[in-house]
Amino acid sequence: MKIIVCVKQVPDTADIKWTENNTLNRDGVESVINPCDLFATETALRVKDRLGAEITAISMGPKQAESALREVISMGVDNAYMLTDRFFAASDTAATARVLAKSIEEKSPNFDLIFCGQYASDGDTAQTGPSLAQNLGVSLVTNVKSIERIEDGKIIVLKQEEDFVSRIEAKLPAVVCVLTGKYLVRMPKILGRMKAQDANIPVYNAQDINFNAIYSGLKGSPTYVKKAFRPKGRDDGEIVYDYSAKETADLLLSKIEEYKG
């Protein structure tokens, strides 16, 4: 079985800074592996423990993201490669998915499963995984809590719905988008750290994966951030006691009228 894990570095700070194009300025900001991607990696490793698999991790971003790949290698991932090109900078989720899909078609085409985090903590759009599945033309399952089993060319997962959990079956190959879970993500061992330190991590640009760079970056992104701001905190609500249903409704209506001005 061949598994791919998509890993992203995100800022490890609440002090987010923005460029003039309303993209994240990562200069001087410490980065960590996106939490959902850590659980995606752990989920892939648990499949490897049970069934045996070769796991390849991919990260698209600046060269500093190599540290994230070395971290997942230390956890048990077999190999990894980077996607780095100045043309990739400021790609939105659609453009990012195009680049990832093309790299997989060129460098890791015979995959069975791709694990992604459900969302990235620096954007929270949850769009890259579904877009990746669409570009590759494979099955997709989102909001995955855990893997039940993999057999007969299909995967059965538990998917978190709004207020219940459903069991979903998908045909392989498939993209699986994983939520953060209650189980622990494994800590690297000394031998894992040594392997990660010595690992060869290729770095590919647009030309290396035969990708037309005009479909990435700001110019290749159909969406952009028009404005970035921190929402204002809500005022304390008003709690009322010993009101009848009619009195409560009248009060609520008066508050709405007051708010409307």
Disulfide bonds with the S-S distance in Angstrom:
none
